[in-house]
Amino acid sequence: MTVDSSALLLDGPWRHQHVPANGARFHVAVSGPDDRDAPLVVLLHGLPELWWAWRHQLPALAEDGYRVVAMDLRGTGGSDKPPIGYDVPTLTRDVAGVVRSLGCERAVVVGHGVGGGDVAWAMPAYHPGLVRGVAVLSSPHPLQRRADPRSGLRARAARRMAAAQVPHLPERSMTRGDLVARLLREWGGPRWPEPAALAVYRRAAQIPFAAHSALEQVRWLYRSTVRADGARHAQALRSAPAVPTLQVHGGSDGCYPVSRSMASGAVARALGSQYRFEMLSGAGHYLPEEEPERVSTLLRGWLAELG
């Protein structure tokens, strides 16, 4: 069974747009004032999700006057699905291009989990003049994961990542099997996923080429750790300028465990007073959906502090 991407342009207090960026076309859901002078907040989803993961935060942040954009990353949902470009540096260029296509020069970038979190962490390294601040949910900093094994993947999640390196079989499991459900259940909290959310993400995986694109992101994250492009990426992260940063992690995250070094390690020390860490006890990996009110409240307060 295949699904047309238009089936995922779900209705709500937002409007759907397609914008050109970095040689491709990207779908975004936009809430808030249609005003280029309004402060822009870009929301990036994780695996195996799409823009809809931010359905609670879109109207909540718009209430405060922000122009809020939930973006389908390359290869996901209504965005183009080219055969290449699933490395983090390219994905940051996609995000920067979307910001500029929307008529803005600066934005706050909020990323979640595997995929969106990695892109958000990297934005100051590759596009320092564009980023007003970064908020990252459920994703330790990549340099922290290199330096502290306790910040790395949990054992079962690591096995999932390793299995994703095999060609074809993981794609089949996402489109015809239960891999989407297993990821959501294993990484999320005890009450996750909701049946409606599971149905949406199963449909999203059945869009032609979407499962392959999502897994290509995972493959790059895994393989680049031992390749030259990964070493260059790590060096870019080390050289990134400090920006205001909010990091939020669930106490019951089934993908990445909570580590003390998240709040006190080298990354936190480098960011200094511009860094804030919050832990949501009892919450799993999919914070924007598992804890929508707590996440929206945290983001609204932090954004207000940015001014």
C-alpha positions, 0 to 999 in steps of 0.5 A: 500500500502506498499513500499520497503525501497530500493525505498528510496535509491535515487540517488544524489551526495552521496553513500548509505551504510549499517553499523552495530551498537548496534545490528542492521543495519543502512542505511547511505548516505555518501558524501565527501572523503572516508577517515577515517581521514577526519572530520566526520559530522553525520546528524540526521533527524526529524519527519516524515522524513528520511536521504533525509531531508539533501540532500542539506547539504550533498554535501555542507558540502562535498565541504569543505572536511568533510565526511558527513553522513546522517543517517536513525534513527532506524525504519526509511527508510533503517535502521532496525526496531526492536520492541524496542529501541526507547528511546533517550539513545538507539538512542544515542548508535545507532549513536555512533555505526555508528560513530565507524563502519565508522572507526571514534572515534569522530564526529560532530553531527547535529540533526533536530526537533522532534527525531533527535534534541533530540538525538543530544542534548543527545549525549554529555551526553551519549558519551562525548568522541565521540562528537566534537560539536553539532548543533541542528535545530528546537529543544529546549534543553529538559531541557529548555522545562522542565524549560520554558513552552514558549519553549514547543510545540505549542498548535496544536503540543501538541495535535498531540503529545497527539493523538500519544499516542493512539495505532494503529490509528496514524499509520493508519493515517500516512500510509493510511491517511494524517497525514504526510502531516498535520505535514509538513504543520502545522509545516513548513513555508508558502511555505512548503512542496514541492510536491516532498518532500511530496511524498517522506515522504508519501512513507517513512511512508508506509515502513512496521513498519516505521510509528510505529517506528516513533511514538514509538519515539514520545511516549517515548518523551511524556511518559518519562517526568513522568517516572523514565527513563525520570528522569534518562535521565534528570539527564544525560543531566544535567551532560553532559559536555559542547561542542561547540553548534550551535542552529538554530530556525525558526521564524515561526516554527509551532512545537516549538515557538521561546523563548528568553530563547533559547539564554539566558536561563540556557542551554545557560549560562552553555555552555557559549562562546561555545554556539551560537544561530541563528534565521531564520526569516520567516522559519518554522520547516523544516529548512534543506529543507525550507532554504537549502542555509542559513542552509548550510552556517551557518553549514559551517561557524560554522564547520570552527570555530571548526577547 
